[in-house]
């Protein structure tokens, strides 16, 4: 008898692994981008915690607002 589950498709496991690897890669790219930005350390920490709490959405928010955040920090400091 095989150990396959008739309810779960066979592509499910590799698909989830691929999704997990893509999410991890997205998270790492986001963290590297945050670390290389010209933001202050406390603001970098807040952005990194946001990316940690919500890896996909946090990365999207970071890349969408990165330029405006850097502009506002360079104007004030």
PQR file with spaces between the fields and no chain letter, atoms N, CA, C, O and H, PARSE charges and radii, in Angstrom:
ATOM       1  N    UNK     1       0.822   -1.191    0.000 -0.4000 1.5000
ATOM       2  CA   UNK     1       0.000    0.000    0.000 -0.0000 2.0000
ATOM       3  C    UNK     1       0.862    1.249    0.000  0.5500 1.7000
ATOM       4  O    UNK     1       1.829    1.346    0.756 -0.5500 1.4000
ATOM       5  N    UNK     2       0.513    2.191   -0.839 -0.4000 1.5000
ATOM       6  CA   UNK     2       1.247    3.454   -0.890 -0.0000 2.0000
ATOM       7  C    UNK     2       0.837    4.383    0.242  0.5500 1.7000
ATOM       8  O    UNK     2      -0.233    4.238    0.833 -0.5500 1.4000
ATOM       9  H    UNK     2      -0.273    2.112   -1.452  0.4000 1.0000
ATOM      10  N    UNK     3       1.698    5.324    0.524 -0.4000 1.5000
ATOM      11  CA   UNK     3       1.442    6.271    1.610 -0.0000 2.0000
ATOM      12  C    UNK     3       0.900    7.592    1.080  0.5500 1.7000
ATOM      13  O    UNK     3       1.017    8.621    1.745 -0.5500 1.4000
ATOM      14  H    UNK     3       2.567    5.442    0.044  0.4000 1.0000
ATOM      15  N    UNK     4       0.315    7.573   -0.098 -0.4000 1.5000
ATOM      16  CA   UNK     4      -0.203    8.812   -0.655 -0.0000 2.0000
ATOM      17  C    UNK     4      -1.606    9.076   -0.146  0.5500 1.7000
ATOM      18  O    UNK     4      -2.375    8.151    0.112 -0.5500 1.4000
ATOM      19  H    UNK     4       0.220    6.737   -0.639  0.4000 1.0000
ATOM      20  N    UNK     5      -1.917   10.317   -0.010 -0.4000 1.5000
ATOM      21  CA   UNK     5      -3.231   10.740    0.447 -0.0000 2.0000
ATOM      22  C    UNK     5      -4.095   11.013   -0.777  0.5500 1.7000
ATOM      23  O    UNK     5      -3.725   11.840   -1.610 -0.5500 1.4000
ATOM      24  H    UNK     5      -1.292   11.069   -0.220  0.4000 1.0000
ATOM      25  N    UNK     6      -5.231   10.343   -0.908 -0.4000 1.5000
ATOM      26  CA   UNK     6      -6.047   10.541   -2.112 -0.0000 2.0000
ATOM      27  C    UNK     6      -6.755   11.896   -2.141  0.5500 1.7000
ATOM      28  O    UNK     6      -7.243   12.309   -3.194 -0.5500 1.4000
ATOM      29  H    UNK     6      -5.532    9.672   -0.231  0.4000 1.0000
ATOM      30  N    UNK     7      -6.818   12.587   -1.019 -0.4000 1.5000
ATOM      31  CA   UNK     7      -7.528   13.863   -0.972 -0.0000 2.0000
ATOM      32  C    UNK     7      -6.609   15.014   -1.382  0.5500 1.7000
ATOM      33  O    UNK     7      -7.046   15.940   -2.065 -0.5500 1.4000
ATOM      34  H    UNK     7      -6.422   12.252   -0.164  0.4000 1.0000
ATOM      35  N    UNK     8      -5.341   14.964   -0.971 -0.4000 1.5000
ATOM      36  CA   UNK     8      -4.393   16.035   -1.257 -0.0000 2.0000
ATOM      37  C    UNK     8      -3.688   15.727   -2.568  0.5500 1.7000
ATOM      38  O    UNK     8      -3.122   14.644   -2.720 -0.5500 1.4000
ATOM      39  H    UNK     8      -4.986   14.212   -0.417  0.4000 1.0000
ATOM      40  N    UNK     9      -3.710   16.660   -3.522 -0.4000 1.5000
ATOM      41  CA   UNK     9      -3.010   16.420   -4.795 -0.0000 2.0000
ATOM      42  C    UNK     9      -1.513   16.245   -4.582  0.5500 1.7000
ATOM      43  O    UNK     9      -0.953   16.746   -3.606 -0.5500 1.4000
ATOM      44  H    UNK     9      -4.170   17.539   -3.398  0.4000 1.0000
ATOM      45  N    UNK    10      -0.878   15.540   -5.490 -0.4000 1.5000
ATOM      46  CA   UNK    10       0.541   15.207   -5.350 -0.0000 2.0000
ATOM      47  C    UNK    10       1.428   16.444   -5.491  0.5500 1.7000
ATOM      48  O    UNK    10       2.534   16.457   -4.950 -0.5500 1.4000
ATOM      49  H    UNK    10      -1.332   15.133   -6.282  0.4000 1.0000
ATOM      50  N    UNK    11       0.986   17.468   -6.189 -0.4000 1.5000
ATOM      51  CA   UNK    11       1.788   18.678   -6.375 -0.0000 2.0000
ATOM      52  C    UNK    11       1.713   19.614   -5.170  0.5500 1.7000
ATOM      53  O    UNK    11       2.422   20.620   -5.137 -0.5500 1.4000
ATOM      54  H    UNK    11       0.088   17.457   -6.629  0.4000 1.0000
ATOM      55  N    UNK    12       0.885   19.314   -4.196 -0.4000 1.5000
ATOM      56  CA   UNK    12       0.666   20.194   -3.057 -0.0000 2.0000
ATOM      57  C    UNK    12       1.943   20.421   -2.243  0.5500 1.7000
ATOM      58  O    UNK    12       2.267   21.561   -1.911 -0.5500 1.4000
ATOM      59  H    UNK    12       0.309   18.497   -4.223  0.4000 1.0000
ATOM      60  N    UNK    13       2.665   19.354   -1.922 -0.4000 1.5000
ATOM      61  CA   UNK    13       3.877   19.488   -1.111 -0.0000 2.0000
ATOM      62  C    UNK    13       4.963   20.318   -1.799  0.5500 1.7000
ATOM      63  O    UNK    13       5.473   21.258   -1.189 -0.5500 1.4000
ATOM      64  H    UNK    13       2.402   18.428   -2.192  0.4000 1.0000
ATOM      65  N    UNK    14       5.334   20.009   -3.038 -0.4000 1.5000
ATOM      66  CA   UNK    14       6.351   20.861   -3.685 -0.0000 2.0000
ATOM      67  C    UNK    14       5.864   22.300   -3.879  0.5500 1.7000
ATOM      68  O    UNK    14       6.660   23.237   -3.832 -0.5500 1.4000
ATOM      69  H    UNK    14       4.920   19.246   -3.533  0.4000 1.0000
ATOM      70  N    UNK    15       4.580   22.472   -4.094 -0.4000 1.5000
ATOM      71  CA   UNK    15       4.040   23.824   -4.250 -0.0000 2.0000
ATOM      72  C    UNK    15       4.171   24.632   -2.980  0.5500 1.7000
ATOM      73  O    UNK    15       4.516   25.812   -3.029 -0.5500 1.4000
ATOM      74  H    UNK    15       3.933   21.711   -4.132  0.4000 1.0000
ATOM      75  N    UNK    16       3.901   24.014   -1.841 -0.4000 1.5000
ATOM      76  CA   UNK    16       4.042   24.718   -0.570 -0.0000 2.0000
ATOM      77  C    UNK    16       5.503   25.008   -0.241  0.5500 1.7000
ATOM      78  O    UNK    16       5.818   26.062    0.312 -0.5500 1.4000
ATOM      79  H    UNK    16       3.620   23.055   -1.801  0.4000 1.0000
ATOM      80  N    UNK    17       6.385   24.088   -0.577 -0.4000 1.5000
ATOM      81  CA   UNK    17       7.813   24.317   -0.360 -0.0000 2.0000
ATOM      82  C    UNK    17       8.285   25.488   -1.221  0.5500 1.7000
ATOM      83  O    UNK    17       9.032   26.346   -0.751 -0.5500 1.4000
ATOM      84  H    UNK    17       6.129   23.232   -1.026  0.4000 1.0000
ATOM      85  N    UNK    18       7.854   25.523   -2.468 -0.4000 1.5000
ATOM      86  CA   UNK    18       8.231   26.618   -3.361 -0.0000 2.0000
ATOM      87  C    UNK    18       7.696   27.952   -2.837  0.5500 1.7000
ATOM      88  O    UNK    18       8.396   28.963   -2.886 -0.5500 1.4000
ATOM      89  H    UNK    18       7.247   24.826   -2.850  0.4000 1.0000
ATOM      90  N    UNK    19       6.471   27.957   -2.342 -0.4000 1.5000
ATOM      91  CA   UNK    19       5.890   29.174   -1.767 -0.0000 2.0000
ATOM      92  C    UNK    19       6.664   29.627   -0.530  0.5500 1.7000
ATOM      93  O    UNK    19       6.898   30.822   -0.349 -0.5500 1.4000
ATOM      94  H    UNK    19       5.903   27.136   -2.302  0.4000 1.0000
ATOM      95  N    UNK    20       7.059   28.692    0.313 -0.4000 1.5000
ATOM      96  CA   UNK    20       7.828   29.027    1.515 -0.0000 2.0000
ATOM      97  C    UNK    20       9.204   29.586    1.154  0.5500 1.7000
ATOM      98  O    UNK    20       9.663   30.546    1.772 -0.5500 1.4000
ATOM      99  H    UNK    20       6.869   27.721    0.166  0.4000 1.0000
ATOM     100  N    UNK    21       9.860   28.997    0.165 -0.4000 1.5000
ATOM     101  CA   UNK    21      11.176   29.483   -0.259 -0.0000 2.0000
ATOM     102  C    UNK    21      11.053   30.872   -0.876  0.5500 1.7000
ATOM     103  O    UNK    21      11.893   31.735   -0.624 -0.5500 1.4000
ATOM     104  H    UNK    21       9.487   28.216   -0.338  0.4000 1.0000
ATOM     105  N    UNK    22      10.018   31.098   -1.680 -0.4000 1.5000
ATOM     106  CA   UNK    22       9.817   32.415   -2.283 -0.0000 2.0000
ATOM     107  C    UNK    22       9.527   33.466   -1.215  0.5500 1.7000
ATOM     108  O    UNK    22      10.020   34.590   -1.307 -0.5500 1.4000
ATOM     109  H    UNK    22       9.335   30.396   -1.885  0.4000 1.0000
ATOM     110  N    UNK    23       8.735   33.114   -0.206 -0.4000 1.5000
ATOM     111  CA   UNK    23       8.443   34.044    0.875 -0.0000 2.0000
ATOM     112  C    UNK    23       9.696   34.362    1.675  0.5500 1.7000
ATOM     113  O    UNK    23       9.921   35.516    2.039 -0.5500 1.4000
ATOM     114  H    UNK    23       8.335   32.201   -0.131  0.4000 1.0000
ATOM     115  N    UNK    24      10.508   33.360    1.949 -0.4000 1.5000
ATOM     116  CA   UNK    24      11.761   33.578    2.676 -0.0000 2.0000
ATOM     117  C    UNK    24      12.709   34.467    1.875  0.5500 1.7000
ATOM     118  O    UNK    24      13.340   35.362    2.438 -0.5500 1.4000
ATOM     119  H    UNK    24      10.325   32.423    1.653  0.4000 1.0000
ATOM     120  N    UNK    25      12.812   34.231    0.586 -0.4000 1.5000
ATOM     121  CA   UNK    25      13.678   35.049   -0.267 -0.0000 2.0000
ATOM     122  C    UNK    25      13.176   36.494   -0.291  0.5500 1.7000
ATOM     123  O    UNK    25      13.980   37.421   -0.193 -0.5500 1.4000
ATOM     124  H    UNK    25      12.299   33.505    0.129  0.4000 1.0000
ATOM     125  N    UNK    26      11.866   36.703   -0.420 -0.4000 1.5000
ATOM     126  CA   UNK    26      11.267   38.033   -0.404 -0.0000 2.0000
ATOM     127  C    UNK    26      11.583   38.739    0.924  0.5500 1.7000
ATOM     128  O    UNK    26      11.911   39.925    0.933 -0.5500 1.4000
ATOM     129  H    UNK    26      11.212   35.950   -0.500  0.4000 1.0000
ATOM     130  N    UNK    27      11.484   38.008    2.042 -0.4000 1.5000
ATOM     131  CA   UNK    27      11.766   38.561    3.356 -0.0000 2.0000
ATOM     132  C    UNK    27      13.226   38.979    3.469  0.5500 1.7000
ATOM     133  O    UNK    27      13.517   40.058    3.985 -0.5500 1.4000
ATOM     134  H    UNK    27      11.217   37.045    2.034  0.4000 1.0000
ATOM     135  N    UNK    28      14.140   38.151    3.000 -0.4000 1.5000
ATOM     136  CA   UNK    28      15.571   38.470    3.067 -0.0000 2.0000
ATOM     137  C    UNK    28      15.893   39.694    2.208  0.5500 1.7000
ATOM     138  O    UNK    28      16.650   40.567    2.632 -0.5500 1.4000
ATOM     139  H    UNK    28      13.903   37.274    2.581  0.4000 1.0000
ATOM     140  N    UNK    29      15.323   39.760    1.009 -0.4000 1.5000
ATOM     141  CA   UNK    29      15.547   40.925    0.143 -0.0000 2.0000
ATOM     142  C    UNK    29      15.013   42.192    0.803  0.5500 1.7000
ATOM     143  O    UNK    29      15.641   43.248    0.729 -0.5500 1.4000
ATOM     144  H    UNK    29      14.708   39.051    0.664  0.4000 1.0000
ATOM     145  N    UNK    30      13.858   42.086    1.447 -0.4000 1.5000
ATOM     146  CA   UNK    30      13.290   43.236    2.155 -0.0000 2.0000
ATOM     147  C    UNK    30      14.198   43.674    3.291  0.5500 1.7000
ATOM     148  O    UNK    30      14.453   44.869    3.448 -0.5500 1.4000
ATOM     149  H    UNK    30      13.347   41.228    1.507  0.4000 1.0000
ATOM     150  N    UNK    31      14.694   42.729    4.089 -0.4000 1.5000
ATOM     151  CA   UNK    31      15.580   43.092    5.202 -0.0000 2.0000
ATOM     152  C    UNK    31      16.888   43.722    4.724  0.5500 1.7000
ATOM     153  O    UNK    31      17.379   44.669    5.338 -0.5500 1.4000
ATOM     154  H    UNK    31      14.487   41.759    3.961  0.4000 1.0000
ATOM     155  N    UNK    32      17.445   43.211    3.647 -0.4000 1.5000
ATOM     156  CA   UNK    32      18.676   43.793    3.104 -0.0000 2.0000
ATOM     157  C    UNK    32      18.410   45.216    2.614  0.5500 1.7000
ATOM     158  O    UNK    32      19.226   46.113    2.827 -0.5500 1.4000
ATOM     159  H    UNK    32      17.046   42.442    3.148  0.4000 1.0000
ATOM     160  N    UNK    33      17.279   45.417    1.966 -0.4000 1.5000
ATOM     161  CA   UNK    33      16.925   46.745    1.492 -0.0000 2.0000
ATOM     162  C    UNK    33      16.722   47.716    2.655  0.5500 1.7000
ATOM     163  O    UNK    33      17.141   48.871    2.583 -0.5500 1.4000
ATOM     164  H    UNK    33      16.617   44.688    1.793  0.4000 1.0000
ATOM     165  N    UNK    34      16.087   47.251    3.713 -0.4000 1.5000
ATOM     166  CA   UNK    34      15.892   48.097    4.893 -0.0000 2.0000
ATOM     167  C    UNK    34      17.246   48.430    5.522  0.5500 1.7000
ATOM     168  O    UNK    34      17.483   49.576    5.903 -0.5500 1.4000
ATOM     169  H    UNK    34      15.746   46.312    3.772  0.4000 1.0000
ATOM     170  N    UNK    35      18.118   47.459    5.633 -0.4000 1.5000
ATOM     171  CA   UNK    35      19.428   47.678    6.252 -0.0000 2.0000
ATOM     172  C    UNK    35      20.282   48.658    5.443  0.5500 1.7000
ATOM     173  O    UNK    35      21.070   49.409    6.017 -0.5500 1.4000
ATOM     174  H    UNK    35      17.925   46.527    5.324  0.4000 1.0000
ATOM     175  N    UNK    36      20.135   48.656    4.131 -0.4000 1.5000
ATOM     176  CA   UNK    36      20.947   49.527    3.277 -0.0000 2.0000
ATOM     177  C    UNK    36      20.339   50.912    3.090  0.5500 1.7000
ATOM     178  O    UNK    36      20.964   51.773    2.471 -0.5500 1.4000
ATOM     179  H    UNK    36      19.495   48.046    3.665  0.4000 1.0000
ATOM     180  N    UNK    37      19.153   51.145    3.604 -0.4000 1.5000
ATOM     181  CA   UNK    37      18.495   52.434    3.413 -0.0000 2.0000
ATOM     182  C    UNK    37      19.155   53.508    4.278  0.5500 1.7000
ATOM     183  O    UNK    37      19.969   53.213    5.153 -0.5500 1.4000
ATOM     184  H    UNK    37      18.645   50.446    4.107  0.4000 1.0000
ATOM     185  N    UNK    38      18.781   54.762    4.011 -0.4000 1.5000
ATOM     186  CA   UNK    38      19.351   55.892    4.741 -0.0000 2.0000
ATOM     187  C    UNK    38      18.489   56.298    5.929  0.5500 1.7000
ATOM     188  O    UNK    38      18.604   57.425    6.410 -0.5500 1.4000
ATOM     189  H    UNK    38      18.119   55.002    3.300  0.4000 1.0000
ATOM     190  N    UNK    39      17.645   55.423    6.405 -0.4000 1.5000
ATOM     191  CA   UNK    39      16.782   55.723    7.537 -0.0000 2.0000
ATOM     192  C    UNK    39      17.565   55.671    8.841  0.5500 1.7000
ATOM     193  O    UNK    39      18.663   55.118    8.901 -0.5500 1.4000
ATOM     194  H    UNK    39      17.552   54.507    6.015  0.4000 1.0000
ATOM     195  N    UNK    40      16.985   56.253    9.877 -0.4000 1.5000
ATOM     196  CA   UNK    40      17.610   56.165   11.198 -0.0000 2.0000
ATOM     197  C    UNK    40      17.451   54.740   11.723  0.5500 1.7000
ATOM     198  O    UNK    40      16.595   53.988   11.256 -0.5500 1.4000
ATOM     199  H    UNK    40      16.092   56.702    9.827  0.4000 1.0000
ATOM     200  N    UNK    41      18.274   54.384   12.686 -0.4000 1.5000
ATOM     201  CA   UNK    41      18.253   53.023   13.226 -0.0000 2.0000
ATOM     202  C    UNK    41      16.894   52.670   13.853  0.5500 1.7000
ATOM     203  O    UNK    41      16.392   51.574   13.604 -0.5500 1.4000
ATOM     204  H    UNK    41      18.968   54.995   13.066  0.4000 1.0000
ATOM     205  N    UNK    42      16.282   53.554   14.653 -0.4000 1.5000
ATOM     206  CA   UNK    42      14.969   53.183   15.207 -0.0000 2.0000
ATOM     207  C    UNK    42      13.901   52.964   14.124  0.5500 1.7000
ATOM     208  O    UNK    42      13.065   52.069   14.245 -0.5500 1.4000
ATOM     209  H    UNK    42      16.691   54.444   14.855  0.4000 1.0000
ATOM     210  N    UNK    43      13.937   53.785   13.068 -0.4000 1.5000
ATOM     211  CA   UNK    43      12.968   53.609   11.990 -0.0000 2.0000
ATOM     212  C    UNK    43      13.249   52.327   11.203  0.5500 1.7000
ATOM     213  O    UNK    43      12.317   51.658   10.759 -0.5500 1.4000
ATOM     214  H    UNK    43      14.616   54.512   12.970  0.4000 1.0000
ATOM     215  N    UNK    44      14.527   51.982   11.029 -0.4000 1.5000
ATOM     216  CA   UNK    44      14.875   50.714   10.394 -0.0000 2.0000
ATOM     217  C    UNK    44      14.349   49.537   11.208  0.5500 1.7000
ATOM     218  O    UNK    44      13.851   48.557   10.656 -0.5500 1.4000
ATOM     219  H    UNK    44      15.284   52.526   11.391  0.4000 1.0000
ATOM     220  N    UNK    45      14.467   49.650   12.521 -0.4000 1.5000
ATOM     221  CA   UNK    45      13.987   48.588   13.397 -0.0000 2.0000
ATOM     222  C    UNK    45      12.467   48.426   13.281  0.5500 1.7000
ATOM     223  O    UNK    45      11.965   47.303   13.233 -0.5500 1.4000
ATOM     224  H    UNK    45      14.871   50.446   12.970  0.4000 1.0000
ATOM     225  N    UNK    46      11.747   49.527   13.239 -0.4000 1.5000
ATOM     226  CA   UNK    46      10.293   49.463   13.089 -0.0000 2.0000
ATOM     227  C    UNK    46       9.931   48.817   11.752  0.5500 1.7000
ATOM     228  O    UNK    46       9.047   47.963   11.694 -0.5500 1.4000
ATOM     229  H    UNK    46      12.154   50.440   13.278  0.4000 1.0000
ATOM     230  N    UNK    47      10.604   49.217   10.694 -0.4000 1.5000
ATOM     231  CA   UNK    47      10.324   48.634    9.379 -0.0000 2.0000
ATOM     232  C    UNK    47      10.666   47.145    9.348  0.5500 1.7000
ATOM     233  O    UNK    47       9.927   46.355    8.762 -0.5500 1.4000
ATOM     234  H    UNK    47      11.322   49.911   10.741  0.4000 1.0000
ATOM     235  N    UNK    48      11.765   46.760    9.966 -0.4000 1.5000
ATOM     236  CA   UNK    48      12.148   45.347   10.010 -0.0000 2.0000
ATOM     237  C    UNK    48      11.149   44.534   10.821  0.5500 1.7000
ATOM     238  O    UNK    48      10.831   43.402   10.456 -0.5500 1.4000
ATOM     239  H    UNK    48      12.366   47.402   10.442  0.4000 1.0000
ATOM     240  N    UNK    49      10.651   45.097   11.916 -0.4000 1.5000
ATOM     241  CA   UNK    49       9.640   44.387   12.709 -0.0000 2.0000
ATOM     242  C    UNK    49       8.331   44.249   11.944  0.5500 1.7000
ATOM     243  O    UNK    49       7.648   43.231   12.056 -0.5500 1.4000
ATOM     244  H    UNK    49      10.909   46.017   12.212  0.4000 1.0000
ATOM     245  N    UNK    50       7.981   45.267   11.171 -0.4000 1.5000
ATOM     246  CA   UNK    50       6.789   45.171   10.325 -0.0000 2.0000
ATOM     247  C    UNK    50       6.967   44.068    9.282  0.5500 1.7000
ATOM     248  O    UNK    50       6.047   43.289    9.028 -0.5500 1.4000
ATOM     249  H    UNK    50       8.536   46.094   11.080  0.4000 1.0000
ATOM     250  N    UNK    51       8.151   44.008    8.684 -0.4000 1.5000
ATOM     251  CA   UNK    51       8.420   42.966    7.693 -0.0000 2.0000
ATOM     252  C    UNK    51       8.442   41.583    8.345  0.5500 1.7000
ATOM     253  O    UNK    51       8.053   40.599    7.716 -0.5500 1.4000
ATOM     254  H    UNK    51       8.897   44.640    8.890  0.4000 1.0000
ATOM     255  N    UNK    52       8.889   41.499    9.586 -0.4000 1.5000
ATOM     256  CA   UNK    52       8.903   40.221   10.293 -0.0000 2.0000
ATOM     257  C    UNK    52       7.490   39.778   10.651  0.5500 1.7000
ATOM     258  O    UNK    52       7.162   38.595   10.555 -0.5500 1.4000
ATOM     259  H    UNK    52       9.205   42.298   10.097  0.4000 1.0000
ATOM     260  N    UNK    53       6.657   40.725   11.061 -0.4000 1.5000
ATOM     261  CA   UNK    53       5.284   40.388   11.447 -0.0000 2.0000
ATOM     262  C    UNK    53       4.440   39.974   10.245  0.5500 1.7000
ATOM     263  O    UNK    53       3.610   39.069   10.337 -0.5500 1.4000
ATOM     264  H    UNK    53       6.923   41.685   11.139  0.4000 1.0000
ATOM     265  N    UNK    54       4.663   40.643    9.125 -0.4000 1.5000
ATOM     266  CA   UNK    54       3.895   40.356    7.908 -0.0000 2.0000
ATOM     267  C    UNK    54       4.866   40.305    6.732  0.5500 1.7000
ATOM     268  O    UNK    54       5.040   41.307    6.039 -0.5500 1.4000
ATOM     269  H    UNK    54       5.337   41.378    9.050  0.4000 1.0000
ATOM     270  N    UNK    55       5.498   39.162    6.494 -0.4000 1.5000
ATOM     271  CA   UNK    55       6.589   39.115    5.509 -0.0000 2.0000
ATOM     272  C    UNK    55       6.206   39.585    4.102  0.5500 1.7000
ATOM     273  O    UNK    55       6.960   40.336    3.483 -0.5500 1.4000
ATOM     274  H    UNK    55       5.356   38.348    7.057  0.4000 1.0000
ATOM     275  N    UNK    56       5.082   39.169    3.601 -0.4000 1.5000
ATOM     276  CA   UNK    56       4.731   39.542    2.225 -0.0000 2.0000
ATOM     277  C    UNK    56       4.206   40.970    2.172  0.5500 1.7000
ATOM     278  O    UNK    56       4.689   41.781    1.383 -0.5500 1.4000
ATOM     279  H    UNK    56       4.469   38.559    4.103  0.4000 1.0000
ATOM     280  N    UNK    57       3.219   41.279    3.007 -0.4000 1.5000
ATOM     281  CA   UNK    57       2.630   42.616    3.001 -0.0000 2.0000
ATOM     282  C    UNK    57       3.635   43.654    3.491  0.5500 1.7000
ATOM     283  O    UNK    57       3.686   44.764    2.961 -0.5500 1.4000
ATOM     284  H    UNK    57       2.827   40.620    3.648  0.4000 1.0000
ATOM     285  N    UNK    58       4.425   43.308    4.488 -0.4000 1.5000
ATOM     286  CA   UNK    58       5.441   44.230    4.986 -0.0000 2.0000
ATOM     287  C    UNK    58       6.458   44.598    3.915  0.5500 1.7000
ATOM     288  O    UNK    58       6.880   45.750    3.823 -0.5500 1.4000
ATOM     289  H    UNK    58       4.383   42.407    4.919  0.4000 1.0000
ATOM     290  N    UNK    59       6.850   43.621    3.107 -0.4000 1.5000
ATOM     291  CA   UNK    59       7.774   43.897    2.007 -0.0000 2.0000
ATOM     292  C    UNK    59       7.155   44.782    0.946  0.5500 1.7000
ATOM     293  O    UNK    59       7.812   45.674    0.409 -0.5500 1.4000
ATOM     294  H    UNK    59       6.507   42.684    3.182  0.4000 1.0000
ATOM     295  N    UNK    60       5.893   44.537    0.643 -0.4000 1.5000
ATOM     296  CA   UNK    60       5.203   45.373   -0.344 -0.0000 2.0000
ATOM     297  C    UNK    60       5.097   46.804    0.162  0.5500 1.7000
ATOM     298  O    UNK    60       5.352   47.752   -0.582 -0.5500 1.4000
ATOM     299  H    UNK    60       5.359   43.813    1.079  0.4000 1.0000
ATOM     300  N    UNK    61       4.718   46.960    1.434 -0.4000 1.5000
ATOM     301  CA   UNK    61       4.618   48.304    2.020 -0.0000 2.0000
ATOM     302  C    UNK    61       5.984   48.976    2.019  0.5500 1.7000
ATOM     303  O    UNK    61       6.090   50.161    1.705 -0.5500 1.4000
ATOM     304  H    UNK    61       4.510   46.191    2.038  0.4000 1.0000
ATOM     305  N    UNK    62       7.025   48.235    2.367 -0.4000 1.5000
ATOM     306  CA   UNK    62       8.364   48.816    2.389 -0.0000 2.0000
ATOM     307  C    UNK    62       8.777   49.313    1.014  0.5500 1.7000
ATOM     308  O    UNK    62       9.206   50.459    0.877 -0.5500 1.4000
ATOM     309  H    UNK    62       6.938   47.272    2.622  0.4000 1.0000
ATOM     310  N    UNK    63       8.656   48.477   -0.002 -0.4000 1.5000
ATOM     311  CA   UNK    63       9.102   48.875   -1.325 -0.0000 2.0000
ATOM     312  C    UNK    63       8.220   49.977   -1.927  0.5500 1.7000
ATOM     313  O    UNK    63       8.687   50.751   -2.763 -0.5500 1.4000
ATOM     314  H    UNK    63       8.308   47.546    0.109  0.4000 1.0000
ATOM     315  N    UNK    64       6.965   50.053   -1.516 -0.4000 1.5000
ATOM     316  CA   UNK    64       6.089   51.109   -2.001 -0.0000 2.0000
ATOM     317  C    UNK    64       6.384   52.451   -1.326  0.5500 1.7000
ATOM     318  O    UNK    64       6.218   53.500   -1.948 -0.5500 1.4000
ATOM     319  H    UNK    64       6.585   49.424   -0.837  0.4000 1.0000
ATOM     320  N    UNK    65       6.816   52.432   -0.072 -0.4000 1.5000
ATOM     321  CA   UNK    65       7.001   53.684    0.667 -0.0000 2.0000
ATOM     322  C    UNK    65       8.460   54.023    0.951  0.5500 1.7000
ATOM     323  O    UNK    65       8.735   55.003    1.643 -0.5500 1.4000
ATOM     324  H    UNK    65       6.951   51.579    0.434  0.4000 1.0000
ATOM     325  N    UNK    66       9.382   53.251    0.442 -0.4000 1.5000
ATOM     326  CA   UNK    66      10.806   53.441    0.745 -0.0000 2.0000
ATOM     327  C    UNK    66      11.306   54.828    0.348  0.5500 1.7000
ATOM     328  O    UNK    66      11.958   55.496    1.151 -0.5500 1.4000
ATOM     329  H    UNK    66       9.159   52.454   -0.120  0.4000 1.0000
ATOM     330  N    UNK    67      11.020   55.264   -0.846 -0.4000 1.5000
ATOM     331  CA   UNK    67      11.540   56.550   -1.325 -0.0000 2.0000
ATOM     332  C    UNK    67      10.981   57.712   -0.523  0.5500 1.7000
ATOM     333  O    UNK    67      11.718   58.632   -0.167 -0.5500 1.4000
ATOM     334  H    UNK    67      10.490   54.722   -1.498  0.4000 1.0000
ATOM     335  N    UNK    68       9.694   57.680   -0.236 -0.4000 1.5000
ATOM     336  CA   UNK    68       9.118   58.792    0.521 -0.0000 2.0000
ATOM     337  C    UNK    68       9.638   58.812    1.954  0.5500 1.7000
ATOM     338  O    UNK    68       9.843   59.888    2.517 -0.5500 1.4000
ATOM     339  H    UNK    68       9.095   56.933   -0.525  0.4000 1.0000
ATOM     340  N    UNK    69       9.856   57.645    2.554 -0.4000 1.5000
ATOM     341  CA   UNK    69      10.439   57.604    3.896 -0.0000 2.0000
ATOM     342  C    UNK    69      11.851   58.172    3.899  0.5500 1.7000
ATOM     343  O    UNK    69      12.207   58.945    4.788 -0.5500 1.4000
ATOM     344  H    UNK    69       9.690   56.771    2.098  0.4000 1.0000
ATOM     345  N    UNK    70      12.651   57.797    2.918 -0.4000 1.5000
ATOM     346  CA   UNK    70      14.024   58.296    2.861 -0.0000 2.0000
ATOM     347  C    UNK    70      14.047   59.798    2.607  0.5500 1.7000
ATOM     348  O    UNK    70      14.891   60.507    3.155 -0.5500 1.4000
ATOM     349  H    UNK    70      12.362   57.169    2.196  0.4000 1.0000
ATOM     350  N    UNK    71      13.121   60.293    1.773 -0.4000 1.5000
ATOM     351  CA   UNK    71      13.057   61.741    1.526 -0.0000 2.0000
ATOM     352  C    UNK    71      12.683   62.497    2.784  0.5500 1.7000
ATOM     353  O    UNK    71      13.269   63.536    3.088 -0.5500 1.4000
ATOM     354  H    UNK    71      12.435   59.717    1.328  0.4000 1.0000
ATOM     355  N    UNK    72      11.708   61.979    3.519 -0.4000 1.5000
ATOM     356  CA   UNK    72      11.270   62.680    4.726 -0.0000 2.0000
ATOM     357  C    UNK    72      12.353   62.661    5.809  0.5500 1.7000
ATOM     358  O    UNK    72      12.485   63.625    6.563 -0.5500 1.4000
ATOM     359  H    UNK    72      11.232   61.135    3.273  0.4000 1.0000
ATOM     360  N    UNK    73      13.118   61.587    5.893 -0.4000 1.5000
ATOM     361  CA   UNK    73      14.210   61.528    6.870 -0.0000 2.0000
ATOM     362  C    UNK    73      15.342   62.467    6.451  0.5500 1.7000
ATOM     363  O    UNK    73      15.941   63.115    7.309 -0.5500 1.4000
ATOM     364  H    UNK    73      13.011   60.804    5.281  0.4000 1.0000
ATOM     365  N    UNK    74      15.646   62.554    5.167 -0.4000 1.5000
ATOM     366  CA   UNK    74      16.743   63.415    4.725 -0.0000 2.0000
ATOM     367  C    UNK    74      16.365   64.895    4.862  0.5500 1.7000
ATOM     368  O    UNK    74      17.245   65.734    5.054 -0.5500 1.4000
ATOM     369  H    UNK    74      15.159   62.027    4.470  0.4000 1.0000
ATOM     370  N    UNK    75      15.084   65.226    4.769 -0.4000 1.5000
ATOM     371  CA   UNK    75      14.645   66.609    4.963 -0.0000 2.0000
ATOM     372  C    UNK    75      14.713   67.030    6.427  0.5500 1.7000
ATOM     373  O    UNK    75      15.070   68.165    6.742 -0.5500 1.4000
ATOM     374  H    UNK    75      14.369   64.545    4.613  0.4000 1.0000
ATOM     375  N    UNK    76      14.362   66.095    7.321 -0.4000 1.5000
ATOM     376  CA   UNK    76      14.307   66.452    8.738 -0.0000 2.0000
ATOM     377  C    UNK    76      15.664   66.331    9.424  0.5500 1.7000
ATOM     378  O    UNK    76      15.910   67.003   10.426 -0.5500 1.4000
ATOM     379  H    UNK    76      14.072   65.173    7.064  0.4000 1.0000
ATOM     380  N    UNK    77      16.531   65.501    8.910 -0.4000 1.5000
ATOM     381  CA   UNK    77      17.787   65.284    9.629 -0.0000 2.0000
ATOM     382  C    UNK    77      18.918   65.556    8.776  0.5500 1.7000
ATOM     383  O    UNK    77      20.063   65.427    9.210 -0.5500 1.4000
ATOM     384  H    UNK    77      16.332   64.955    8.097  0.4000 1.0000
